[in-house]
Amino acid sequence: MARVATQGASCPFSEPSQDFRPYDMADPFPFYAWLRDQAPVFYSEETGYYVVSRHADIKAVFDDWRTFSSENAQAPMRPMCDEGRRIMRDGGFTAYSGLSARVPPEHTRLRAIVQGCFGPRRFKAIEPQIREIVNAQIDGFIDRGHADFFREFAYDVPALVLFKLVGVPNADVPRVKAWSVSRALLTWGNLSDDEQLPHAHNMVEYWAYCRALVAARHENPTDDLPGDLVRLQAGGAEISDDEIAGVLYSVLFAGHETTTTLLANGIDSLLSYRDNWVAIVADRSRIPAAVDEVLRFSPSIVAWRRKATTDATIGGVKVPEGANILLLIGSANRDERVIDHPETFDIARRDARQHLSFGYGIHSCVGQQLAKLESTIALEELTRRIPSLRLAPNRSRTYLNNISFRVPAAVAVEWDRA
């Protein structure tokens, strides 16, 4: 825990006045509001990052990729210990970011290739399968009258959808989900040396799996994402096998973990502010707007990172070349300078799409259409089949400790059985 200084006219770090708990995701939003008002840009000694909380400043940083590089987006918050590095080196771990931590011209080259595989044709083809996956998951608990929505619905549905897209068999879901948790904790968590070691072994297995997927597509072409990329490579596209594996390394994590959290946080918000749930039960055409409001109010990712490539200024505060920057997306989405009544969850609002939950600029999320499609279909089927869905009384709210992802441990729900 660190103390945050109030921003004064001449010095942004004068008298300490508020606690900063960077890894506590329980309810960071009141602190974000205080930051926007009192210390919109400050230096956190605990994390070694300049922390930015206002919408305009965060959007400007995202938009200026030359000054604020994405090269540290996937860097561990706490460096890997010597033994962990040995495990990964000896295991042949050479993975690098698919897109999010790359910079132009490399990023431009790869994104142009990958973007074509995430277009409307691919998503339209998979939409019936998404609906089948959603309903099969509901079938597993609907007769019971209660469930942990996070574990019994949100945890598996996005992975099953994504794995259809990538061509991963359902039997591998538990392994890939476990590897994804390890990646999140190693990159955005604050693990001790001993705690890092089992996750280092998992990363070796994860990277080997991604490389094996690429090798398999060379042997047996398939109609899926790695198959598309291998075909494009054979047709002259400038992308290597390791770069394809790197895309899979990123997609197999970001493509489902963030949607899992979006679904869980979305149901929590819709049922906590129940008039909104009643509204989409009565009129499912309002669901796309509800998804946008969930993205604004309860995003999966509340903080992301950049690095200054030169001396720069953010919100009137000078940051030196090489400075690490933490962008509080969850704060930007509730900035009263951009959003009317930002602390109110309201699917009828007109300004929800001002959110920055998919980033902004050249690194905006390549999978955002898929995330919104999955969320829309999930809510369509849940409102149709379980209209009486509600939060279980006295349920606890605990979240994974890390600096970026607001992941609930559980979302207990119940409903009237037919």
C-alpha angles and dihedrals in degrees: 000000000000137000121244121216125224113248111246130190095262104020125036093204108052123128117008111239113153140042119244115205103180097180098044110098098171095107114336095160101090088052090049089054090052090050094051089054102037110021111012091167121026140150117248112208091192094060101023090232136121103235119217122192112169123093097230093049094047093047090050092051092049090049096051102065093163094060096032110042125201091216092112097046091105098030115123113257086219114035117246113261121245094258091048091051089050091052092051095043094049090046092057096248107167100147121149132181118292094219115320098078097036123098132208136311089028092041092049092051095049097040092054089056097043095042091065090060092054097056134123093270093062094044095046089052093052098042096094089051091051090055091048091051092049093050094045089055092049089049089061095066111011095101092053099065095223139053147160096255092198097054100030100042118004095043098060107024099073091043092051090048094047093046089055087055093047097037097243116151117245090240089069094057096098093050096048092045090052091049089050092054089051092051092050093050094046093047104036104016134084103235126169119239092262092047091054096059103076089045090051089057089049091054091054090053092044094053092046089052093052092050091048090054090057093047090050092054090055089054097041116018114219137187098249140090099284089041090053092049093048090050091049089050091052089050092057104274111150101241127117128217090252090051090051089049088049090054089051090046088057099037094048087057108032094034094068112012093064093045090049089056093043091055093046096046090043095056090045091054096042092051095040089055092038099181086073092054090049089051095055092043088056095043119020091186085078093063097093089056089048090054090053091051091049089052089053100041103032108022122177091228117046098172137031134177143240137169127223111238092192139008106296145164126237119186091341093309119115116230121189128235110277094026117148114229129203113203113203100214091173088060095046089055090059099041108137089209088070107019124056113231090351097185091061118091104218125157090196094064118117099212102058093108090067086082120119096210093124092044122242138256126017093344098052110140112283091204099051094112090055093048092052092045092052092047092049094050092046092053092045092056096039093051090046097048104028107027092157093059113143140162115271112250119261093008117168124239116213128154138201111267109242139110103251117024123067099208120169119218091219143349108207113202138171138187144182111280116227 
